[in-house]
Amino acid sequence: MEWGKAVLFRHAFAVWLMAAMITAAQAKDMALVSNKSNGVTDVSMSELVKICKGQTNHWPKGKPVTLFSLNPASSEMKMVLEKVYGMSSDDVSALITNRNHGRANHPTIVVVNSNKDLIEAVESTPGAVGLVDVYSINGGITVLRVDSKLPLEAGYPLHGN
């Protein structure tokens, strides 16, 4: 009988561990990153919402703003949809289409396939910003403060929990 309890305990523990790992994987911290030439170091959460919704067209020094985004339907964007957009993935996809209408030469929002693609696009596009998994950051871009906080600081608004 003791052997049966041990097996049951191991199975229950394995299920709990898998659930904890899935929850941790979904709770990503996202970083707002910028092209180094933008000259911006901090944005408020309300400014970030305007950037993400395509309502901010230029930086203070006149450069056009281009937002690079992961696919709104991706699991990585769940927290961004909730905390930044306050919209469903379908509504955000429609918003992107609407904001880019008639802007084939310089779209406001560009959807990319991966964090790596997003970093490369932001790094090579003056005026660009994007939201990426904090562990994808490299030295070719600038990490912006949001509401005066950097990723992983207490009170950072794009924390995944």
C-alpha positions in Angstrom: 0.0 0.0 0.0 2.9 2.4 0.8 4.3 2.0 -2.8 0.9 3.0 -4.2 0.8 6.2 -2.1 4.4 7.1 -3.2 3.4 6.7 -6.9 0.3 8.8 -6.4 2.3 11.5 -4.6 4.9 11.6 -7.4 2.1 11.9 -10.0 0.4 14.7 -8.1 3.7 16.5 -7.6 4.5 16.2 -11.4 1.1 17.7 -12.3 1.6 20.5 -9.8 5.2 21.2 -11.1 3.9 21.3 -14.7 1.1 23.7 -13.8 3.6 26.0 -12.0 6.0 26.0 -15.0 3.1 26.9 -17.4 2.0 29.7 -15.1 5.6 31.0 -14.9 6.1 30.8 -18.7 2.9 32.9 -19.2 4.0 35.5 -16.6 6.7 37.3 -18.7 8.1 40.7 -18.0 8.0 42.8 -21.1 10.5 45.6 -21.8 9.9 48.6 -23.9 12.9 49.0 -26.2 13.8 51.8 -28.5 16.2 52.6 -31.4 19.3 54.2 -29.8 18.8 57.3 -32.0 15.4 58.2 -30.6 16.7 60.1 -27.6 13.9 59.0 -25.4 14.6 57.3 -22.0 11.3 57.3 -20.2 7.6 57.2 -21.2 4.5 57.2 -19.0 2.1 54.4 -19.2 -0.5 56.7 -20.8 2.1 57.6 -23.5 2.9 53.9 -24.0 -0.8 53.2 -24.6 -1.0 56.0 -27.2 2.2 54.6 -28.9 0.8 51.1 -29.0 -2.6 52.3 -30.3 -0.9 54.3 -33.1 -2.0 57.6 -31.6 1.5 59.1 -31.3 3.0 59.8 -34.7 6.2 61.6 -33.9 8.8 61.7 -31.1 9.4 65.1 -29.5 12.4 65.8 -31.9 10.2 65.0 -35.0 11.2 61.4 -35.9 8.2 59.3 -36.9 7.2 56.6 -34.4 7.1 53.0 -35.7 5.9 50.3 -33.2 7.1 46.8 -33.8 4.9 44.3 -32.2 4.6 40.5 -31.7 1.4 39.0 -33.1 -1.5 40.1 -30.8 -2.8 36.5 -30.8 0.5 35.1 -29.4 0.7 33.9 -25.8 3.5 36.4 -25.2 1.2 39.3 -25.8 -1.5 38.3 -23.3 -0.2 40.6 -20.5 0.3 43.5 -23.0 -3.3 43.1 -24.3 -4.6 43.3 -20.7 -2.3 46.0 -19.3 -1.6 48.2 -22.3 -4.4 47.8 -24.8 -7.3 46.7 -22.6 -8.6 44.9 -25.7 -8.9 41.4 -27.2 -6.3 40.1 -29.7 -8.9 40.4 -32.5 -9.6 44.0 -31.6 -5.9 44.8 -31.5 -5.4 43.2 -34.9 -8.3 45.3 -36.3 -6.7 48.4 -34.7 -3.4 47.6 -36.4 -5.1 47.3 -39.8 -7.0 50.5 -39.3 -3.9 52.5 -38.2 -1.9 51.3 -41.1 -4.6 52.0 -43.7 -3.1 54.1 -46.5 0.4 54.0 -45.0 2.1 51.3 -47.1 5.4 53.2 -47.3 5.6 53.9 -43.5 3.2 51.8 -41.4 2.6 52.9 -37.8 2.6 49.4 -36.4 4.5 46.4 -37.8 3.8 42.9 -36.6 6.9 40.6 -36.5 7.3 36.9 -35.8 9.6 36.7 -32.8 11.4 38.7 -30.1 14.6 38.3 -32.2 13.0 39.8 -35.2 11.5 42.7 -33.1 14.9 43.5 -31.6 16.6 43.5 -35.1 13.8 45.7 -36.5 14.0 48.3 -33.7 17.8 48.3 -33.8 17.8 49.1 -37.5 14.8 51.5 -37.7 15.2 55.1 -36.5 12.1 56.1 -34.5 11.2 52.5 -33.7 10.1 51.0 -30.4 8.7 47.6 -29.4 7.7 45.4 -26.5 9.9 42.3 -26.0 10.5 39.6 -23.4 13.0 41.1 -21.0 15.4 38.2 -21.5 15.6 39.0 -25.3 17.3 42.4 -24.7 20.7 43.0 -26.2 23.1 45.9 -26.4 21.9 47.2 -29.8 18.8 48.9 -28.4 17.8 51.2 -25.5 15.6 49.9 -22.7 13.1 52.6 -21.8 11.7 53.3 -18.4 7.9 53.1 -18.1 6.5 55.3 -15.4 10.1 55.9 -14.3 10.7 52.1 -13.7 12.9 49.7 -15.5 12.0 46.0 -16.1 12.5 43.9 -13.0 12.2 46.9 -10.6 9.5 46.8 -8.0 6.4 48.6 -9.4 7.3 48.1 -13.1 3.9 48.3 -14.9 4.7 45.6 -17.5 5.4 42.9 -15.0 3.8 39.6 -16.0 1.9 38.7 -12.9 
